[in-house]
Structures are given as C-alpha cells and as structure tokens.
C-alpha cells in the first residue's frame, strides 16, 4: 500500500484535479492544507524543499507541481 500525502491550499485548481485523479483510481491520501496548518507549510518547505502546491509525497518521494504522469509511475498505474 502506498503512503500518499497531498499538500494543497485554497483556490488551487491543480490541487482539485489531483484529488479527482486520486479518487478516480481509489488512491487513499492524506491532505494537508498549507494555509490552514502552519506545521504543514513548514514540513512542505523544510522537509521537501517545495514552495508550491500541489506537492504530492508518495512513499517519501516528492512530486512537485501538476505531474500526473509522474504520479502514475510512482503509483504503478498503467492505463
């Protein structure tokens, strides 16, 4: 089972599309809103070196930005 975390913020259309993608493929994920949670913002910037959303963490590896193909590879989705 993959451990998936999605860093989001309000008014982020690509974040919404990533959530739709995860739901379409029945991928369980934890969502962290960087605007509502200061510790999520610190984790995003300090631990993963990202300053943008969406940032997806799959099994500890960061995929920064709207990168559906990279997510499919990391999640072993072949379609």
Secondary structure, 3 states (H helix, E strand, C coil): CCCEEEEECCCCHHHHHHHHHHHHCCCCCEEEECCCCHHHHHHHHHHCCCCCCCEEEECCEEEECCCHHHHHHHCCCCC
